[in-house]
Amino acid sequence: MAKIITFANQKGGIGKTTSAVNVAAALGKLGKNVLLVDLDPQGNTTSGVGVGKRSARVTVYDVLIARTPVAQAIVNTPFAGLSLLPANMNLAGAEFELVTADRREARLRDALAQVKADYDYIVIDCPPSLGILTINALAASGGVIIPMQCEYFALEGLSQLTMTIRQVKKLYNPSLEVTGILITMFNGRLNLSLSVLEEIKKYYRDRIFATPVPRTVRLSEAPSYGKPIQYYDGYSKGAQAYDAIAKELVQRI
């Protein structure tokens, strides 16, 4: 049965989608069968693996709202071992339509139960919020990876997110755990980055992934070509970092 991992952080612009896409692709290159779930109405995960947001006729929205069988929405990607459950702007309406729905926090969990046996890993990318879509992802997952930049506002957001994780664990998903904290856009030459990293280590030393993701131009360029970094520039520092993170993830869970 698949191990389900959510990438979550309510703060935007911190490399969450980049990390979800590239860790999923790296797992695929390791020979794992991976389903990447785009749970963000912006659909950046979808376009980041070369799937057109407008061309996707059935998406995660249809799965959550209409309870379309999830297998009908999954599409193949050109990358090894990697399939996609796509999203587009239709998903923005789900926040409102699920408010009065029965089992609204369990819609994604119920859907993924239909295909868990077909994959080694299911990787979920969340929107930058702590709304019902993120709650669905956390309720469906065994673990959470929290991407973080080394800046002080990120520390404030981390405490809020961990409170939400505790609430979801208590109310909906007793098996939910924090798998790890992933340091993104890291610049070891900046004193700020180093001091914030030390602060994070005071509380989460055992949870931090050993390899930080550097801030690189190649990582920024890859999504515009619809490719994970491993297929855009496999020898870049970003590709090497995500390959190392994927290997560590396999060892952790």
Secondary structure as UniProt FT lines:
FT   STRAND          3..7
FT   HELIX           16..29
FT   TURN            30..31
FT   STRAND          34..38
FT   TURN            41..42
FT   HELIX           44..48
FT   TURN            49..50
FT   TURN            53..55
FT   HELIX           60..65
FT   HELIX           70..72
FT   STRAND          75..76
FT   TURN            80..81
FT   STRAND          82..85
FT   HELIX           89..93
FT   HELIX           94..97
FT   TURN            98..100
FT   TURN            102..103
FT   HELIX           104..106
FT   HELIX           107..112
FT   TURN            113..115
FT   HELIX           116..118
FT   STRAND          121..125
FT   HELIX           132..140
FT   STRAND          143..149
FT   HELIX           152..171
FT   TURN            174..175
FT   STRAND          177..184
FT   TURN            188..189
FT   HELIX           191..204
FT   HELIX           205..207
FT   HELIX           217..221
FT   HELIX           222..225
FT   HELIX           229..232
FT   TURN            234..235
FT   HELIX           237..252
//
